C-alpha cells in the first residue's frame, strides 16, 4: 500500500479561530474542535476584492473595502510531532472572521 498526498478542497470556506502573537503572526488555528499549532514560518499576502462584481458600497470613511488578507500556515496538532498540514486562511474586507479555504497534506 502506498501513501497518497491529499489536498482537501472545502465545498465552502469554514469559519476558524486564529490566535496571533503580539507581533501579529499566526500562532494557532482552532479547526474542527482541535487546536492546530503553527509549526513553520507562515506566508502572508493581500489580494483585492472585485468590487465591481459584488457592487459592495459603503459610506465615505468606512475603511478598506477591497483588501482580502491571506495567510498560508503549516500546522500540526498541538505540541505533537504529527504530520504537517497546510491551511490556507482568508479574511474578507472589514471582517473579523477568518475562513479556512483549503487543507493540503503536502509540505
Secondary structure, 3 states (H helix, E strand, C coil): CCCCCCEEEEEEEEEEEEEECCCCCEEEEEECCEEEEECCCCEEEEEECCHHHHCCCCCCCCCCCCEEEEEEEEEEECCCCCCCEEEEEEECCCCCCEEEEEEECCC
